[in-house]
């Protein structure tokens, strides 16, 4: 396993001061060599005090007006105390804020780093002041990215980075918001014009979506021929979780009485490279992708029954295998350790081929989940919440591959829907379940 140490670049100490919390101006204007200046002291969040002087004004009146303008900027939290270059800012934002504060994952870090160093800093002069970046500069970067995937990621990096900069008095505004909105609008307009002119043919969303009969066939075949992948596949199809979230589910996350799954973590590789000794470099417990990633998802009765079977299997393996690690994961190997996000890639491709289904990524199961829910009249707001999105537009634009239909608030129908897509008649449980079993599990 490649374990690469991340070396943080040196940054200016002033980045760590935080926002300005108070200020004090000298009452009088100071004459300096036939010009005038005003002096003041700033106090920052971390307690640091910093003395500043603004000068070069030809008259005392001019200096007084400038002083009043600075006071107004301070009250509006628009005063920029320190100037940074583009490279200085992005180095701090990525290596210090995103790692130390946002605690991003290993994969996210390198994805963001790729956008910054291979796209943004290739277009902008690294020594250009970050406070001088305008909408046209953002447009220049976006227009230089021709591939869809890095373009979408650049939206996230630019929007998030400049949001931080504008809220921490590093830039005056967030120029990325308008630039990204206009870029998307221009793309939609050009695409619609091309369709009307016949230059391109409308093909809808590109992500494959399975029908309910195909889902049933996929689950049945998986249970019969590739059982080790059955539980991850079942949970992905019936909850819409990301694979990193599926493999992180523990039995303790299940509310057996309510029939709900509590999502509070994902498994992946952190930037600390922890877990090497336990051979869990890529299965470290991380927080969810975002705050909205913490969510409760309803489970169908059949899914609950299968989870009970999985729990009995877990306890049996624990008794039979002396080296079994009691980590409580629902999706576990023979020794109790969890799978990593790439564990099922080859097996999943083989299963699709066996079922004569179109080639797709595991992540495309989220598209299937969202689309089927939408077609079964589940509200867009509920679907977005189930998928861990903080904006329904992401759910609708990226994940739902179906025409517009009337939407009703049918969140309570989730269980009935999942009972419909799951092949109950063809599947028999490996053991008999009685109320006592459920009671024992719920008390653990």
Secondary structure by P-SEA (a helix, b strand, c coil): cbbbbbbbcccccccccccccccccccbbbbcccccccccccccccbbbbbbbbcccccaaaaaaaaaaaaaaaaacccccccccaaaaaaaaacccccccccccaaaaaaaaaaaacccccccccccccccccaaaaaaaaaacccaaaaaaaaaaaaaaaaaaaaaccccccaaaaaaaaaaaaaaaaaaaaaaacccccccccbbbbcaaaaaaaaaaaaaccccaaaaaaaaaaccccaaaaaacccccccccccbbbbcccccccccccccccccccccccccccccccbbbbbcaaaaaaaaaaaaaaaaaaaaccccccccccccccccccccccccaaaaaaaaaaaccccccccaaaaaaaaaaaaacccaaaaaaaaccccaaaaaacccccccccccccccaaaaaaaaacccccccccccccaaaaaaaaac
